[in-house]
Amino acid sequence: MAKDFIPKIVAFCCNWSTSPVVNEAIASDAQFPPNVKFVKLMCGGMVTPAFILRAFELGADGVFVATCRVEDCHYVTGARRAVDVCDNTEKLIYMLGFEPGRFKLGWFSALEHKVFEKAINEFIGVIKKMGPSPIKVQRRTTASRRR
């Protein structure tokens, strides 16, 4: 794989656990790579297979879902729902021919900015070894959209 490959990562982040972690990490000058797009959700349980697959369709090389620890979930069952959705999505991604490592679920508390930063950077390393996503993003031209 080319050494200059910089993977595009989409990280869906729970408002109550990982969004504060991202904000705190940025405030403390933590260095999140610019190739990570953070998408804040009110709850990790709001993630759907459609969100994840759409991220891949739009060019993500890897998708990370970051939610609360199950016992700390602000909405009680949201983190459990995220686990179920991610398990099913992982099976779907496998059936579509993706390497399972392109998708990851992680649990964090709002006080773990170093742990979260480490997890994101490790995920980037895994994706970098895998190379670009097997989905080739094809932008439609204006003429092809008119048909």
C-alpha positions, 0 to 999 in steps of 0.5 A, spaced: 500 500 500 502 506 498 505 510 504 502 516 502 495 513 503 491 517 508 484 514 510 478 518 510 474 516 517 467 518 519 466 517 527 459 517 529 459 520 536 454 520 542 453 527 545 453 525 552 460 521 552 464 522 546 462 529 544 465 532 550 471 527 549 472 530 542 471 537 545 476 536 551 481 533 547 481 539 542 481 544 548 487 540 551 491 541 544 490 533 542 491 532 535 486 529 532 488 527 524 484 532 519 482 526 516 477 524 521 470 527 520 466 527 527 458 526 526 455 528 533 448 524 535 444 525 541 445 518 542 450 512 540 443 508 539 441 513 534 446 510 529 443 506 523 445 501 518 443 506 513 448 511 516 454 507 516 453 504 509 452 511 507 458 514 510 462 508 506 458 510 499 460 517 500 468 515 500 469 513 508 475 508 508 473 506 515 467 508 520 467 508 527 461 508 532 463 511 539 458 511 544 457 511 552 459 505 556 452 500 557 452 502 564 453 509 563 448 511 558 444 517 558 438 514 555 438 507 559 438 503 553 441 507 547 448 503 548 445 497 548 441 498 541 448 501 538 451 494 540 445 490 536 445 495 530 453 495 530 453 487 530 447 487 525 451 492 520 457 488 521 454 482 518 451 486 513 458 489 511 461 482 511 456 480 506 457 486 502 465 484 501 468 489 506 473 487 511 470 486 518 476 491 520 473 497 516 467 498 522 468 499 529 464 500 535 467 503 542 465 505 548 467 511 552 466 515 558 466 523 558 472 523 562 476 519 557 479 523 552 486 520 552 483 513 551 478 515 545 484 519 542 488 512 542 482 508 539 481 513 533 489 513 532 489 505 532 483 505 528 486 509 523 492 505 523 488 499 521 485 502 516 491 505 513 494 497 513 487 495 509 488 501 504 482 504 500 475 502 501 473 497 496 467 502 494 469 506 488 466 513 489 463 515 483 460 522 482 455 523 477 455 529 472 450 534 471 448 531 464 447 524 468 443 526 473 438 529 468 436 523 465 
